[in-house]
Amino acid sequence: MKRVIGYVIAAVLLAAAGAVCWVLGGAEQRVAEAHQALATLQYETVAASADDLDQSLRLVTALPRIGGGMVSTVREDQTTAEYWLARYNVLTTSRDAICGSARRWWTAAGGRASNR
């Protein structure tokens, strides 16, 4: 009986690992498609699909090294597409949000925030 329980636990762990790999593979596929659209100058496609892609990567962000890199790549592609589509107001808003969060982090870490 103990032996059967060990096999069942191993099977469940392998199934969970397979599911994680399946999700990562799908996410990598979508990121690669966005890169391809950006490389072929299809900026409208990248800008339109970036929000959907960002939401689908929410599961992947739980993996620190892999997920964070994919999310930052998607945001970088989206920013590049918005730039080439001359949507500068979107870029200014995201830059201000990034600067605000960096200022909050710096203040929380013990640094002095300045309004330069």
N, C-alpha and C positions, 0 to 999 in steps of 0.2 A: 504494500500500500504506500509506503514512504517513497518507494522508487517511482511509482506512478505520479505522485504529487510533484516530485522533482522534475519529471518530464513535462508535466502540465505547466509548471512555472517557467521552465526554459522555453516552451513553445509560446507562452504569452509574452515573454520578454523579447523573443525573436520577432513575433508579430508586431509588437510596439516599435521595435527598431526598424522594421520594414515599412511601417506606416510613416515614421519620421523621414526615412529616406525617400519615400514616394512624394511626400509634401515638398521636401527640399528639391527634388528633381523637377517637379512642376513649377516651383518658384524660379528655379534657374532657367527653365525654358522660357517663361514669360519675360524675365530680365533680358535674356539673349534676344528675344524678338524685339524688345524695346531698343536694344543696342543696334540691331539691324535696321530698324526703322530710322533711327537717328543717323546712322552711317549712310543711308540712302536718301537723306535729306527730306524725310517725311515727318517734318516737325509737328504738323497738326495731329498726326496719328499718335505721336509720343505724348503730346500735351493732353490729348483727350483720354488716353488710356492710363495716364500716370496715377490718377486718383484711384481707379479700380485696381491697378497693380499695387499701389501702396496699401490698400485695404486687404488685398489677398496675402500680403506679406506679414500681416499681423501675427500669424502663427509662427512664422519663421524668426521673428525678432526675439523669441524666447531663447534662441541659441545665440549666445553673445558674439562669438567670433564670426560665424557664418551669416547670421541674420542681420546684424548691424551693418556689415559690409554691403549686403544686397540692398538694404533700405537706403543707405547713403548713395549707392550707385544709381538707384532709381530717382532719387531726389536730384542728383547731379544731372542726369539725363533730362529730367523735367525742366530744370533751370536752364539748361542749354537750349532746349526747344522753345521755352518762353522767350528767351533772349532773341533768338533768330526770328521769332514771330512778332517781335517788337512789342511785347507785352511787358513793358518796363515797370508798370505799377505793381505787378505781381512780384517782381524781383525785389523791389524796394520794401514791400511788406514782409517778405520772408527774411530779408536781411535785417530789418528792424527787430523781428521776432528772435532771430538768432542772437543778435547783439544784446537784446534784453535778457535772454536766458543765460548768456555768458556773463553778463554783469551780475545777475542774481547768484550764479555759481561762484564767481570771484568774491562777492561779498560774503557768502556763506562760508567760504574757505578761509576767511580772515583777511582778505585783501581790502583795500579801500577802493570804492567805486567812484569814478569821477564822471561828470557830464561834459566831456569835451566834444 
